[in-house]
């Protein structure tokens, strides 16, 4: 059956590579958007191993959409500010703090920054040893001298209080919403293994502590609500595209991470 192009294709490919590598057996995708036994929902992919075993694979992302949008917007603002300063005749390297949350669409931000570019650059040229705050129509930017070598332009964001605490309670709340819904999508008795792959696509939750919190949140939900994951044989987490681990105690073929 032909596989339709969908945004999960890349993660499916990575998961197949992970299975091939970790189990020493070749897997391939047979179909996508496969209907469950009840026919009311579907799961993302049906995989088959070289020895004929079928794997039902559902993929979900772990992301805080609001924070992720703010993060992407902040990165774009940093790119714009860097462009404005690249041709400036600066006396030293400069460190620029950019607000993390800007409540305007990016086209409005770009237009306003272009209008205020000269004032921005003027402040940078007269910058002394004392940091300077530049008030703009989209927020406050802090400028600091950062040494005379190479005239580097360095940027970072401020507003750490805007970030969620990526702790066990944060991810536990996410699992309470996510796992029961995904359980319904893996009602497929013909599969030898029914696998949920959770993809951490949140670039802000990339610390070891966040990865540990994800692992513990999954394990706690499975222990506390076993009936809510009755259709799921294994839960794997792609902490990054290069780092996929099984975190579920549901199957002997899916060993837990050490110290999970």
Buried (B, 14 or more C-beta within 10 A) or exposed (E): EEBEEEEBBEBBEBBBEBBBEEEEEEBEBBBBBBEBEEEEBBBBBBBBBEEEEBBBBBBBBBBBEEBBEBBEBBEBBBEBBBEBBEEBEBEBBBBBBBBBBBEBEEEEBBBBBEEBBEEBBEBBEEBEEEEBEBEBEBBEBBBBBBEEEEBEBEBEBBBEEBBEEBBBEBBBEBBBEBBBEBBBBBBBEEBBBBBBBBBBBBEBBEEEEBBBBBBBBBBBBBEEBEEBBEBBBBBBBBBEEEEBBBBBBBBEEBBEBEEB
